């Protein structure tokens, strides 16, 4: 699960479900290509989560 930094756990956020397919694993969606880091960078620049 990915949650933008700085938001309380009780914050309501939209949900996006991503299906990883085979072969693969769910964590690879966020770690192999750096999607989480890219989102963190955009949020740090002022993008709305």
VMD Tcl script that builds the backbone (N, CA, C; Angstrom):
set m [mol new atoms 147]
animate dup $m
set s [atomselect $m all]
$s set {name element resname resid chain x y z} {
  {N N UNK 1 A 0.854 -1.172 0.000}
  {CA C UNK 1 A 0.000 0.000 0.000}
  {C C UNK 1 A 0.898 1.234 0.000}
  {N N UNK 2 A 0.516 2.216 -0.779}
  {CA C UNK 2 A 1.239 3.488 -0.818}
  {C C UNK 2 A 0.321 4.571 -0.278}
  {N N UNK 3 A 0.844 5.405 0.603}
  {CA C UNK 3 A 0.108 6.543 1.143}
  {C C UNK 3 A 1.059 7.727 1.130}
  {N N UNK 4 A 0.621 8.877 0.569}
  {CA C UNK 4 A 1.488 10.044 0.533}
  {C C UNK 4 A 1.952 10.433 1.929}
  {N N UNK 5 A 3.195 10.821 2.047}
  {CA C UNK 5 A 3.746 11.238 3.333}
  {C C UNK 5 A 3.051 12.467 3.881}
  {N N UNK 6 A 2.995 12.559 5.184}
  {CA C UNK 6 A 2.410 13.728 5.820}
  {C C UNK 6 A 0.916 13.660 6.034}
  {N N UNK 7 A 0.263 12.615 5.548}
  {CA C UNK 7 A -1.176 12.498 5.752}
  {C C UNK 7 A -1.456 11.537 6.899}
  {N N UNK 8 A -2.404 11.911 7.728}
  {CA C UNK 8 A -2.779 11.041 8.840}
  {C C UNK 8 A -3.417 9.766 8.312}
  {N N UNK 9 A -3.280 8.699 9.062}
  {CA C UNK 9 A -3.865 7.427 8.653}
  {C C UNK 9 A -5.379 7.484 8.546}
  {N N UNK 10 A -5.996 8.463 9.184}
  {CA C UNK 10 A -7.452 8.562 9.130}
  {C C UNK 10 A -7.930 9.427 7.958}
  {N N UNK 11 A -7.007 10.009 7.201}
  {CA C UNK 11 A -7.378 10.833 6.054}
  {C C UNK 11 A -8.059 9.983 4.997}
  {N N UNK 12 A -9.156 10.482 4.467}
  {CA C UNK 12 A -9.843 9.764 3.393}
  {C C UNK 12 A -9.145 10.066 2.080}
  {N N UNK 13 A -8.803 9.016 1.373}
  {CA C UNK 13 A -8.105 9.148 0.097}
  {C C UNK 13 A -8.801 8.273 -0.934}
  {N N UNK 14 A -8.747 8.660 -2.209}
  {CA C UNK 14 A -9.264 7.774 -3.247}
  {C C UNK 14 A -8.405 6.512 -3.322}
  {N N UNK 15 A -8.972 5.460 -3.830}
  {CA C UNK 15 A -8.268 4.184 -3.928}
  {C C UNK 15 A -8.057 3.836 -5.391}
  {N N UNK 16 A -6.852 3.394 -5.716}
  {CA C UNK 16 A -6.539 2.906 -7.057}
  {C C UNK 16 A -6.052 1.475 -6.897}
  {N N UNK 17 A -6.712 0.556 -7.574}
  {CA C UNK 17 A -6.290 -0.844 -7.544}
  {C C UNK 17 A -5.490 -1.128 -8.799}
  {N N UNK 18 A -4.292 -1.677 -8.612}
  {CA C UNK 18 A -3.433 -2.012 -9.748}
  {C C UNK 18 A -3.192 -3.516 -9.720}
  {N N UNK 19 A -3.480 -4.177 -10.821}
  {CA C UNK 19 A -3.280 -5.619 -10.909}
  {C C UNK 19 A -1.929 -5.890 -11.548}
  {N N UNK 20 A -1.095 -6.662 -10.870}
  {CA C UNK 20 A 0.278 -6.857 -11.314}
  {C C UNK 20 A 0.420 -7.913 -12.396}
  {N N UNK 21 A -0.504 -8.827 -12.534}
  {CA C UNK 21 A -0.403 -9.877 -13.545}
  {C C UNK 21 A 0.653 -10.915 -13.183}
  {N N UNK 22 A 0.875 -11.827 -14.083}
  {CA C UNK 22 A 1.857 -12.891 -13.855}
  {C C UNK 22 A 2.904 -12.847 -14.941}
  {N N UNK 23 A 4.141 -13.092 -14.731}
  {CA C UNK 23 A 4.763 -13.209 -13.421}
  {C C UNK 23 A 4.919 -11.835 -12.791}
  {N N UNK 24 A 5.088 -11.815 -11.528}
  {CA C UNK 24 A 5.269 -10.547 -10.825}
  {C C UNK 24 A 4.712 -10.628 -9.432}
  {N N UNK 25 A 4.899 -9.561 -8.693}
  {CA C UNK 25 A 4.339 -9.486 -7.357}
  {C C UNK 25 A 3.876 -8.058 -7.119}
  {N N UNK 26 A 2.935 -7.871 -6.202}
  {CA C UNK 26 A 2.361 -6.538 -5.988}
  {C C UNK 26 A 3.389 -5.458 -5.648}
  {N N UNK 27 A 4.388 -5.780 -4.846}
  {CA C UNK 27 A 5.373 -4.766 -4.449}
  {C C UNK 27 A 6.191 -4.271 -5.643}
  {N N UNK 28 A 6.355 -5.111 -6.667}
  {CA C UNK 28 A 7.162 -4.733 -7.825}
  {C C UNK 28 A 6.573 -3.530 -8.560}
  {N N UNK 29 A 5.257 -3.340 -8.472}
  {CA C UNK 29 A 4.644 -2.186 -9.129}
  {C C UNK 29 A 5.202 -0.868 -8.607}
  {N N UNK 30 A 5.578 -0.830 -7.324}
  {CA C UNK 30 A 6.042 0.405 -6.710}
  {C C UNK 30 A 7.548 0.476 -6.574}
  {N N UNK 31 A 8.246 -0.665 -6.664}
  {CA C UNK 31 A 9.682 -0.644 -6.402}
  {C C UNK 31 A 10.542 -0.755 -7.652}
  {N N UNK 32 A 10.108 -1.498 -8.649}
  {CA C UNK 32 A 10.944 -1.727 -9.824}
  {C C UNK 32 A 11.175 -0.465 -10.640}
  {N N UNK 33 A 10.182 0.359 -10.772}
  {CA C UNK 33 A 10.292 1.519 -11.652}
  {C C UNK 33 A 10.275 2.854 -10.904}
  {N N UNK 34 A 10.218 2.811 -9.581}
  {CA C UNK 34 A 10.311 4.032 -8.787}
  {C C UNK 34 A 9.058 4.884 -8.748}
  {N N UNK 35 A 7.889 4.269 -8.913}
  {CA C UNK 35 A 6.652 5.039 -8.912}
  {C C UNK 35 A 6.419 5.762 -7.588}
  {N N UNK 36 A 6.680 5.092 -6.466}
  {CA C UNK 36 A 6.464 5.729 -5.165}
  {C C UNK 36 A 7.361 6.954 -4.994}
  {N N UNK 37 A 8.612 6.845 -5.389}
  {CA C UNK 37 A 9.533 7.984 -5.286}
  {C C UNK 37 A 9.096 9.122 -6.199}
  {N N UNK 38 A 8.611 8.791 -7.385}
  {CA C UNK 38 A 8.136 9.827 -8.311}
  {C C UNK 38 A 6.918 10.542 -7.743}
  {N N UNK 39 A 5.998 9.787 -7.138}
  {CA C UNK 39 A 4.833 10.427 -6.514}
  {C C UNK 39 A 5.256 11.309 -5.353}
  {N N UNK 40 A 6.165 10.830 -4.507}
  {CA C UNK 40 A 6.652 11.642 -3.391}
  {C C UNK 40 A 7.269 12.945 -3.873}
  {N N UNK 41 A 8.015 12.895 -4.952}
  {CA C UNK 41 A 8.634 14.090 -5.519}
  {C C UNK 41 A 7.564 15.073 -5.984}
  {N N UNK 42 A 6.546 14.589 -6.671}
  {CA C UNK 42 A 5.477 15.472 -7.138}
  {C C UNK 42 A 4.709 16.098 -5.980}
  {N N UNK 43 A 4.414 15.311 -4.949}
  {CA C UNK 43 A 3.719 15.863 -3.786}
  {C C UNK 43 A 4.579 16.905 -3.076}
  {N N UNK 44 A 5.890 16.678 -3.007}
  {CA C UNK 44 A 6.797 17.648 -2.378}
  {C C UNK 44 A 6.830 18.954 -3.151}
  {N N UNK 45 A 6.583 18.885 -4.454}
  {CA C UNK 45 A 6.559 20.083 -5.300}
  {C C UNK 45 A 5.214 20.791 -5.281}
  {N N UNK 46 A 4.249 20.233 -4.534}
  {CA C UNK 46 A 2.969 20.909 -4.374}
  {C C UNK 46 A 1.800 20.267 -5.098}
  {N N UNK 47 A 2.029 19.145 -5.774}
  {CA C UNK 47 A 0.913 18.471 -6.437}
  {C C UNK 47 A -0.066 17.979 -5.376}
  {N N UNK 48 A -1.327 17.940 -5.711}
  {CA C UNK 48 A -2.352 17.485 -4.770}
  {C C UNK 48 A -2.406 15.961 -4.778}
  {N N UNK 49 A -2.341 15.338 -3.594}
  {CA C UNK 49 A -2.389 13.860 -3.553}
  {C C UNK 49 A -3.723 13.330 -4.030}
}
mol reanalyze $m
mol bondsrecalc $m
mol representation Tube
mol addrep $m
